[in-house]
Amino acid sequence: MPANPKHLTKSTWQQFAKISSGLLGGYIISSLFHMSLALWLPYSKEVLITAIYTHYIVWCGLLIVPFLFKNGWKAWALYAAVIVLVYVIYYFGNQYNSFV
């Protein structure tokens, strides 16, 4: 059964923003999240082993989120803010581990 056309995004730029934020932004967030977990948790080897599976699951979840937004650029703004936040957590974890 096809989707109702009134619910579909008409603008190609909005479609591009949603798809690119889901693919690229979701992948970056998922990668940084798992790298941060490996730095902050004491069992980094086990985190990296299970990250093979959980990375894909988290990425699939983050791939769906931008399609819940009306505006794809707001999804990019949200993902950019989350990327900066998770990168700061990763950066401070890396600095903390270099002093220890």
C-alpha positions, 0 to 999 in steps of 0.5 A: 500500500503506497504512502499518502502523498500529503504526508511525504516531503515535497522538497528535494533539499529537505529529503537530502537533509533528512537522509544525509543527517540520518546516514552521516550524522547518525554514523558519527554520533554512534562512532563517537558514542562507542569510542567514548564508552571505550575510554570511560569504562574500565572494560574497554576491550569488551566494549570494543568487542560488543561495539561491533553489534551495538554500533549498527543497532544505534546507527539504525535507530539514529537513521530513523530519527530525522524522518520524524522532523518536519524540517531536515535542517533542524535534524542536522542542527540537533545532530551537530549539537549532539556530535559536539557534545559527544566529542567533548566527552570523548576529548575529556576522556582522552585527556583524562586517560593521558594523565593517568 
